Structures are given as C-alpha cells and as structure tokens.
Amino acid sequence: MPHSTPQGEFDLARNIRTIEWLKTQILEQTSFLFKAMLQGSEEKILEALAGIIITLCVLTRRLGLSFARLEKKILQQVKTNVEAEHEVEKWYGDLSAFLDYLAGMKR
C-alpha cells in the first residue's frame, strides 16, 4: 500500500486551504455584489459578478474538475431550463439570450 510523502501531504493540505479560501471569496464577492446593487453602481456590480465567476471557475479546478466539464454542465442546465419553460425564460427570455450569446462566442 503506497504511503503519502511529506510533499504530497503538503500539497493536499495546501489544496484544502485553497478550497476553504475560495469558499470565503465566494461569500465576500456575494456580499460585495449585494452592496453594489444597493448603491446602483454598474461598475461595482460587474466587478463583483466577474469576481464570483472567476472564483467559481478556480474552485472547479481545485476540486479536480475541468473547465470543459463545467461549461458542458452549464449549457446542459440552461438548455434544460429553456425546454422546461423556467419562469425567468418565460417572463424575460434570459436563458435563450444566454444560449445565443454562448453560441456566438463559439464562432
């Protein structure tokens, strides 16, 4: 049975600490977003949203998952919600607009 090396244990501990830090970043950025929404600052709202998305993408990788799998899952869920006529889709067409945007990015 293979045993852990001190370096391997250090890397695992560092990865766990990084995951915990990323979790706090998500909360911090969410709080920043809510404050920006109260202030009505578009720039701060965009900054917070970008921070949340970046943090979630980094967390995806730290959890051992690929960006490609995340993207595939996002597309799958958006398509499912469009087909299920999710309320946001019925009322505003946001999910279809997001799908159109993503399709344009792939060109």
Residue pairs with C-beta under 8 A, 6 or more apart in sequence:
4 12
15 62
18 62
19 59
19 62
19 63
22 55
22 58
22 59
22 62
23 59
25 51
25 55
26 52
26 55
26 56
26 59
29 48
29 51
29 52
29 55
30 48
30 52
32 44
32 47
32 48
32 51
33 45
33 48
33 49
33 52
35 44
36 44
36 45
36 47
36 48
37 45
57 67
57 70
60 66
60 67
60 69
60 70
61 67
75 99
75 102
78 95
78 98
78 99
78 102
79 99
81 88
81 89
81 95
82 89
82 95
82 96
82 99
86 95
88 94
88 95
89 95
89 96
